[in-house]
Amino acid sequence: MADKILIVDDDPAIQKMLEKVMNSNNLEADTASDGRRALELIRKNHYQVILLDINMGDIDGFEVIKRIRSEGNVTPIIIISGRNEDYDALYGLSVGADDYITKPFRPVVLGAKVIALIRRSSLQSAQGSVIVRGCFRYDTKTLRFYKNDQLIDLSSKENSMMLLFMQNPERVFTKDMIYEHVWDNTIIVDNNAIMVYINRLRNKIEDNPQKPVYIQTVRGVGYRFSVS
């Protein structure tokens, strides 16, 4: 059975074009023209990736992402938007998106990004082991992360970054190293985007995010996950 993608866009021409791109990569695609319909489909079906527009009439794309993540759904989300302001991209990442692509875009690049996200999610699910570091536990089969046995919801990219840290406690990672491991060299990510994810993780796992104990900044170098 082919992997299934959800395309959410209120422009029929964009829907059709994206569907062709997915089909050319041997992927099936469902479509939704508004945020409400998208949420209905997401609750009924399992998708490998969600392609999501921001500007929609009823519920905008940012709100759709918030609702998806609030329900514990970690399906990778790629925003595809005509809005190219840095603020929109960083805000999209901060609420749980995994990538932000502006229109017009190259179909071959989009296809490669979708395939890379599916591959990374499948590899994480197939590993099937539990990693324990101090008060933290990460189940790589279910992609669930716990602190003191309390489940902490993570987006797809947060999952990848937390798995990297859990597998390599005390190791210092530069931003380039994080980019290589988490984004798989499929997109260009600036330093601000990586900092967004670091801050999101700190807000979720630190007792005091302003004075992080677990995800430490190594000045001039990068970041280290410490549980000692």
Order of alpha helices (4+ residues) and beta strands (2+ residues): beta-alpha-beta-alpha-beta-alpha-beta-alpha-beta-alpha-beta-beta-beta-beta-alpha-beta-alpha-alpha-beta-beta
